[in-house]
Amino acid sequence: MSHVTLTESAAYEVKDMLEKNEMEDGYLRFKVQGGGCTGLTYGMAAETEQTEKDEVYEFHGVKVLVDKKDIPVIDGTVIDFKQSLMGGGFTIDNPNATLACGCGSSFRTKEVAGQPEDC
């Protein structure tokens, strides 16, 4: 079982972004860092190489990198892309999050509180 899942619609958006940045062979890095209203924040970025610290997953032709130290915090997370009348955006559903901010990118888990910042 994967520790993180990228839906088909999210993979399509990531592929499009990688192609627009001439990184067809690139990776999507999904990471967790300290900060945000509740202590931890998600981050996503395009990468050209993986490291020995990375776990690599592949979904619908997109390779996703996750630092092995982040796996306990994001285990079971689903990254999706949703369209609405206001535009589109990535959504992150993390079953480990016990508290989340209204922005959807800041959270904490039972074991990891992170370092909250003022909002």
Backbone as CSV, one residue per row, in Angstrom:
resi,resn,N_x,N_y,N_z,CA_x,CA_y,CA_z,C_x,C_y,C_z
1,MET,0.835,-1.184,0.000,0.000,0.000,0.000,0.882,1.251,0.000
2,SER,0.508,2.230,-0.765,1.257,3.480,-0.828,1.016,4.321,0.417
3,HIS,2.016,5.065,0.788,1.891,5.988,1.913,1.181,7.270,1.500
4,VAL,1.238,7.575,0.198,0.587,8.757,-0.356,-0.001,8.361,-1.704
5,THR,-1.131,8.973,-2.068,-1.774,8.661,-3.342,-2.027,9.956,-4.101
6,LEU,-1.747,9.928,-5.387,-2.018,11.041,-6.288,-3.147,10.589,-7.207
7,THR,-4.287,11.286,-7.175,-5.417,10.884,-8.009,-5.106,11.159,-9.483
8,GLU,-5.936,10.619,-10.341,-5.744,10.813,-11.779,-5.837,12.288,-12.165
9,SER,-6.803,13.019,-11.600,-6.930,14.435,-11.954,-5.733,15.241,-11.449
10,ALA,-5.205,14.906,-10.268,-4.015,15.587,-9.757,-2.800,15.247,-10.620
11,ALA,-2.681,14.001,-11.017,-1.560,13.588,-11.873,-1.598,14.333,-13.198
12,TYR,-2.770,14.515,-13.756,-2.914,15.245,-15.018,-2.405,16.681,-14.858
13,GLU,-2.757,17.344,-13.764,-2.318,18.717,-13.521,-0.804,18.787,-13.309
14,VAL,-0.262,17.824,-12.568,1.183,17.807,-12.326,1.924,17.581,-13.632
15,LYS,1.461,16.624,-14.453,2.093,16.375,-15.761,2.106,17.637,-16.599
16,ASP,0.982,18.333,-16.614,0.867,19.568,-17.389,1.876,20.606,-16.895
17,MET,1.994,20.759,-15.592,2.945,21.728,-15.031,4.391,21.340,-15.349
18,LEU,4.705,20.044,-15.229,6.059,19.592,-15.537,6.389,19.856,-17.005
19,GLU,5.438,19.571,-17.895,5.660,19.811,-19.321,5.851,21.295,-19.618
20,LYS,5.050,22.148,-19.005,5.175,23.591,-19.223,6.523,24.126,-18.746
21,ASN,7.119,23.464,-17.770,8.429,23.860,-17.248,9.571,23.035,-17.844
22,GLU,9.262,22.312,-18.941,10.237,21.476,-19.640,10.929,20.492,-18.701
23,MET,10.116,19.864,-17.843,10.616,18.876,-16.882,9.837,17.569,-17.030
24,GLU,9.658,17.113,-18.257,8.848,15.915,-18.501,9.325,14.701,-17.704
25,ASP,10.629,14.627,-17.419,11.175,13.504,-16.652,11.311,13.839,-15.171
26,GLY,10.703,14.938,-14.751,10.825,15.388,-13.367,9.909,14.658,-12.410
27,TYR,10.016,15.043,-11.169,9.253,14.454,-10.070,8.418,15.534,-9.385
28,LEU,7.369,15.102,-8.716,6.644,15.969,-7.806,7.129,15.634,-6.405
29,ARG,7.666,16.629,-5.705,8.044,16.420,-4.311,6.872,16.859,-3.430
30,PHE,6.450,15.951,-2.543,5.419,16.244,-1.547,6.116,16.212,-0.201
31,LYS,6.044,17.343,0.529,6.801,17.417,1.775,5.985,18.033,2.898
32,VAL,6.515,17.879,4.087,5.928,18.448,5.298,7.008,19.296,5.949
33,GLN,6.625,20.485,6.392,7.568,21.352,7.084,6.855,22.033,8.238
34,GLY,7.617,22.569,9.169,7.044,23.273,10.306,6.454,24.605,9.883
35,GLY,5.435,25.057,10.628,4.845,26.365,10.367,3.345,26.290,10.212
36,GLY,2.777,27.361,9.699,1.333,27.439,9.524,0.620,27.679,10.844
37,CYS,-0.669,27.835,10.776,-1.484,28.138,11.959,-1.486,27.010,12.983
38,THR,-1.396,25.775,12.503,-1.529,24.647,13.415,-0.245,23.870,13.632
39,GLY,0.871,24.262,13.002,2.152,23.647,13.328,2.911,23.006,12.192
40,LEU,2.212,22.431,11.225,2.854,21.798,10.081,2.193,22.298,8.803
41,THR,2.952,22.346,7.725,2.374,22.716,6.431,2.841,21.733,5.371
42,TYR,2.017,21.577,4.346,2.364,20.758,3.199,3.089,21.621,2.181
43,GLY,3.934,20.989,1.411,4.587,21.674,0.312,4.661,20.747,-0.879
44,MET,4.602,21.321,-2.063,4.765,20.556,-3.291,5.677,21.358,-4.209
45,ALA,6.598,20.663,-4.873,7.527,21.330,-5.771,7.981,20.346,-6.842
46,ALA,8.401,20.890,-7.961,8.975,20.075,-9.032,10.444,19.838,-8.711
47,GLU,10.906,18.629,-8.933,12.301,18.256,-8.685,12.833,17.527,-9.909
48,THR,14.146,17.595,-10.101,14.752,16.882,-11.230,15.415,15.586,-10.804
49,GLU,15.732,15.440,-9.501,16.418,14.242,-9.030,15.884,13.794,-7.680
50,GLN,15.989,12.492,-7.451,15.631,11.961,-6.145,16.911,11.788,-5.333
51,THR,16.770,11.668,-4.011,17.912,11.435,-3.134,17.741,10.092,-2.441
52,GLU,18.758,9.682,-1.711,18.693,8.411,-0.981,17.700,8.483,0.181
53,LYS,17.298,9.692,0.566,16.321,9.866,1.643,14.886,9.722,1.161
54,ASP,14.683,9.630,-0.153,13.338,9.650,-0.729,12.734,8.276,-0.936
55,GLU,11.434,8.216,-0.686,10.595,7.107,-1.115,9.969,7.588,-2.418
56,VAL,9.899,6.726,-3.441,9.368,7.125,-4.744,8.107,6.324,-5.037
57,TYR,7.067,7.039,-5.430,5.795,6.422,-5.816,5.484,6.861,-7.235
58,GLU,4.700,6.082,-7.947,4.287,6.495,-9.287,2.783,6.297,-9.443
59,PHE,2.127,7.368,-9.920,0.685,7.356,-10.121,0.367,7.974,-11.465
60,HIS,-0.279,7.222,-12.330,-0.747,7.728,-13.614,0.380,8.415,-14.390
61,GLY,1.587,7.830,-14.315,2.729,8.367,-15.054,3.487,9.481,-14.362
62,VAL,3.114,9.842,-13.134,3.815,10.892,-12.387,4.555,10.243,-11.219
63,LYS,5.847,10.570,-11.105,6.651,10.071,-9.987,6.594,11.091,-8.856
64,VAL,6.289,10.587,-7.653,6.150,11.434,-6.464,7.249,11.065,-5.477
65,LEU,7.976,12.092,-4.995,9.023,11.897,-4.006,8.516,12.327,-2.629
66,VAL,8.799,11.502,-1.618,8.483,11.836,-0.234,9.699,11.477,0.600
67,ASP,10.187,12.425,1.392,11.287,12.148,2.308,10.802,11.093,3.304
68,LYS,11.605,10.067,3.522,11.204,8.963,4.400,10.832,9.432,5.802
69,LYS,11.424,10.536,6.278,11.095,11.028,7.627,9.675,11.578,7.701
70,ASP,9.097,11.959,6.547,7.737,12.507,6.524,6.649,11.433,6.450
71,ILE,7.019,10.204,6.151,6.028,9.151,5.925,5.083,8.940,7.107
72,PRO,5.566,8.899,8.358,4.604,8.694,9.462,3.536,9.794,9.552
73,VAL,3.865,11.000,9.131,2.940,12.127,9.229,1.935,12.138,8.071
74,ILE,2.321,11.597,6.913,1.445,11.666,5.733,0.906,10.303,5.302
75,ASP,1.146,9.268,6.082,0.702,7.926,5.701,-0.800,7.901,5.416
76,GLY,-1.172,7.488,4.221,-2.578,7.401,3.836,-3.125,8.657,3.171
77,THR,-2.291,9.680,2.971,-2.734,10.946,2.391,-3.090,10.804,0.917
78,VAL,-4.178,11.475,0.518,-4.607,11.502,-0.886,-4.516,12.945,-1.380
79,ILE,-3.778,13.125,-2.484,-3.655,14.433,-3.129,-4.553,14.411,-4.356
80,ASP,-5.463,15.363,-4.434,-6.420,15.426,-5.531,-6.364,16.826,-6.142
81,PHE,-6.979,16.982,-7.299,-7.125,18.295,-7.919,-8.592,18.460,-8.250
82,LYS,-9.174,19.550,-7.792,-10.610,19.779,-8.014,-10.823,21.092,-8.741
83,GLN,-11.742,21.081,-9.692,-12.138,22.277,-10.428,-13.434,22.798,-9.836
84,SER,-13.573,24.129,-9.821,-14.821,24.737,-9.390,-15.029,25.993,-10.226
85,LEU,-16.123,26.680,-9.995,-16.388,27.921,-10.713,-15.335,28.984,-10.412
86,MET,-14.699,28.876,-9.265,-13.676,29.838,-8.862,-12.288,29.452,-9.361
87,GLY,-12.173,28.365,-10.098,-10.867,27.886,-10.575,-10.608,26.499,-10.039
88,GLY,-9.359,26.113,-10.042,-9.012,24.782,-9.569,-7.893,24.837,-8.559
89,GLY,-7.722,23.740,-7.846,-6.642,23.685,-6.868,-6.470,22.288,-6.325
90,PHE,-5.297,22.058,-5.762,-5.001,20.772,-5.147,-5.652,20.711,-3.776
91,THR,-6.147,19.529,-3.429,-6.678,19.274,-2.093,-5.871,18.133,-1.487
92,ILE,-5.683,18.182,-0.189,-4.904,17.161,0.505,-5.753,16.608,1.635
93,ASP,-6.002,15.307,1.580,-6.794,14.631,2.603,-5.860,13.708,3.379
94,ASN,-5.500,14.132,4.587,-4.573,13.385,5.425,-5.334,12.800,6.608
95,PRO,-5.478,11.471,6.672,-6.233,10.862,7.768,-5.542,11.002,9.123
96,ASN,-4.262,11.404,9.140,-3.514,11.565,10.387,-3.705,12.939,11.011
97,ALA,-4.234,13.884,10.259,-4.404,15.239,10.765,-5.500,15.261,11.827
98,THR,-5.139,15.727,13.021,-6.119,15.821,14.109,-6.632,17.241,14.258
99,LEU,-5.912,18.204,13.665,-6.308,19.599,13.690,-5.839,20.212,12.383
100,ALA,-6.696,20.977,11.731,-6.329,21.605,10.463,-6.815,23.039,10.456
101,CYS,-6.119,23.856,9.695,-6.482,25.259,9.539,-7.474,25.377,8.386
102,GLY,-8.245,26.410,8.362,-9.222,26.616,7.306,-8.614,26.715,5.923
103,CYS,-7.333,27.086,5.829,-6.682,27.211,4.524,-6.453,25.853,3.877
104,GLY,-6.441,24.777,4.675,-6.268,23.434,4.135,-4.822,23.010,3.966
105,SER,-3.858,23.896,4.247,-2.470,23.498,4.075,-1.709,23.424,5.396
106,SER,-2.352,23.730,6.507,-1.710,23.664,7.813,-2.449,22.642,8.674
107,PHE,-1.665,21.831,9.404,-2.278,20.744,10.175,-1.346,20.324,11.298
108,ARG,-1.805,19.425,12.131,-0.963,18.730,13.103,-1.523,17.336,13.258
109,THR,-0.685,16.431,13.746,-1.130,15.063,13.996,-1.065,14.793,15.493
110,LYS,-1.536,13.640,15.895,-1.528,13.265,17.302,-0.101,13.234,17.854
111,GLU,0.851,12.749,17.038,2.227,12.622,17.483,3.103,13.827,17.178
112,VAL,2.768,14.609,16.147,3.636,15.701,15.701,2.849,17.007,15.675
113,ALA,3.237,17.936,16.560,2.542,19.221,16.637,3.189,20.272,15.760
114,GLY,4.461,20.114,15.407,5.140,21.099,14.592,5.376,22.381,15.369
115,GLN,5.523,23.505,14.639,5.759,24.786,15.262,4.805,25.808,14.675
116,PRO,3.660,26.042,15.320,2.678,26.990,14.800,3.249,28.407,14.703
117,GLU,2.753,29.134,13.700,3.097,30.527,13.521,1.817,31.346,13.658
118,ASP,1.956,32.638,13.881,0.787,33.511,13.912,0.207,33.627,12.511
119,CYS,-1.112,33.574,12.411,-1.763,33.714,11.100,-2.203,35.131,10.871
